[in-house]
Amino acid sequence: IGNNLSSIPTQCYSPFGLGPRACVAEKYLFNLLAGILGVLLYHNDFEKIGPIPDQNGGTFGLANLPPKFSLKATSFSTHS
């Protein structure tokens, strides 16, 4: 690539690949992440800390990072 970074298409990012050489564990990973998220939501209460970020913030390109914000998780004591 060298000095020609503008030749990289920013809309073509595919972390798991496509076609016959795609990652075989993609569906497993998404199921695992859904389970982890479910456990976190079941056992914790989340609240936003600080202001709501601007919707136009963040970086969009190869990384597609959302605007930064903070959450506070408080554990529920009623679930066992």
C-alpha positions as CSV (number, residue, x, y, z in Angstrom):
1,I,0.0,0.0,0.0
2,G,2.8,2.4,0.9
3,N,1.8,6.1,0.7
4,N,-1.4,5.3,-1.2
5,L,-3.8,4.8,1.8
6,S,-6.6,6.6,0.0
7,S,-6.9,3.5,-2.4
8,I,-8.3,1.4,0.5
9,P,-12.1,1.3,0.2
10,T,-13.6,2.2,3.6
11,Q,-17.0,0.6,3.0
12,C,-15.6,-2.9,2.4
13,Y,-14.5,-3.9,5.9
14,S,-15.6,-7.5,6.6
15,P,-14.0,-8.8,9.8
16,F,-15.2,-12.4,9.2
17,G,-14.6,-12.6,5.5
18,L,-17.0,-13.7,2.8
19,G,-17.6,-16.7,0.6
20,P,-16.1,-20.1,1.0
21,R,-13.2,-18.8,3.1
22,A,-15.4,-17.0,5.7
23,C,-14.7,-17.6,9.4
24,V,-16.4,-20.9,10.4
25,A,-16.8,-19.6,14.0
26,E,-18.8,-16.4,13.2
27,K,-22.2,-17.8,14.2
28,Y,-20.7,-19.4,17.3
29,L,-19.2,-16.0,18.3
30,F,-22.4,-14.2,17.8
31,N,-24.3,-16.8,19.9
32,L,-21.7,-16.5,22.6
33,L,-21.8,-12.7,22.6
34,A,-25.6,-12.8,22.8
35,G,-25.4,-15.1,25.8
36,I,-22.9,-12.8,27.6
37,L,-25.0,-9.8,26.9
38,G,-28.1,-11.6,28.2
39,V,-26.3,-12.5,31.5
40,L,-25.0,-8.9,31.9
41,L,-28.5,-7.4,31.3
42,Y,-30.2,-10.0,33.7
43,H,-27.8,-9.3,36.6
44,N,-27.1,-5.6,36.2
45,D,-28.9,-2.3,36.0
46,F,-27.2,0.2,33.6
47,E,-27.3,4.0,33.7
48,K,-25.7,6.6,31.6
49,I,-23.0,8.8,33.2
50,G,-22.4,12.3,31.7
51,P,-24.0,13.9,28.6
52,I,-25.4,12.2,25.6
53,P,-22.8,12.2,22.8
54,D,-23.3,14.1,19.5
55,Q,-24.8,11.7,16.9
56,N,-22.3,13.0,14.4
57,G,-19.3,12.2,16.6
58,G,-17.1,9.2,16.4
59,T,-15.0,8.0,13.5
60,F,-16.4,6.4,10.4
61,G,-14.1,4.6,8.0
62,L,-12.1,1.4,8.5
63,A,-12.8,1.3,12.2
64,N,-16.4,2.7,12.5
65,L,-16.0,3.7,16.1
66,P,-19.1,5.1,17.8
67,P,-19.0,8.3,19.9
68,K,-17.6,7.7,23.4
69,F,-19.9,7.7,26.4
70,S,-19.9,6.0,29.9
71,L,-22.2,3.5,31.5
72,K,-22.4,2.5,35.2
73,A,-23.4,-1.0,36.0
74,T,-25.1,-1.7,39.4
75,S,-25.6,-5.3,40.4
76,F,-29.1,-6.5,41.2
77,S,-29.2,-8.3,44.6
78,T,-32.6,-9.9,43.9
79,H,-31.5,-12.4,41.3
80,S,-29.8,-15.6,42.3
